[in-house]
Amino acid sequence: MTIEEKQAELIDQFVDIEDWLDRYAQIIDLGNELPPIDESLKTPDRLIEGCQSRVWLDARLADDGTVHFTADSDAIIVKGIIAMLIDVLNGHTTDEILAADLHFINDIGLGEHLSPTRSNGLLAMVKQMHNYARAFSLIQQSHKS
C-alpha cells in the first residue's frame, strides 16, 4: 500500500468522529495497537529531542531497501501519534519517506488540536523519521559507489 493510500485509510478512521474526546480515544487506541518496542532499544540515543514526553524511535533498513520503524512513548496520546506516523511510513523506501506529504495530520485536525508542546513533539518525531531515512539513503548510495 502506498503512503497516500495509508493516509487515506487513516483519515477514514477519523472522518465520522466529530467530538475531539472521541478522536483522542481513537488515537489512544492506535497507540495501544503499536507493537511493543524491545526494552534494549529504550536508550538515550533513541530518545527524540524536542518532545515533552519521552519517545523512543528506532529504525532499521531492510535488505529490500525499505525502512522499518519501532517506537514507544510514556504518554498515551504521543504513543498514538507515533503509531500513526509509523503506520503511514513503515515499509517504504527512503525516497518515498522523504518525499511524503504527511497531510493526514492536518486532514484529521490533529495539528490544530495539539498543545504547542505536543505540536513541537510531533514535528520532532517527523524530523527524526526523516533523519533516519536520510542516513539510510546515504548508506545505500555509498554501497552503490
FENJO-V128706 format. One record per helix or strand of 3 or more residues. SS is the DSSP state (h for helix, s for strand). FROM is the first residue (numbers start at 0). TO is the last residue. If there is no record, write none. Layout:
[[SS:FROM:TO] [SS:FROM:TO]]
//
This chain:
[[h:2:13] [h:19:31] [h:38:40] [h:43:45] [s:54:60] [s:65:72] [h:75:88] [h:93:98] [h:103:106] [h:109:112] [h:115:143]]
//
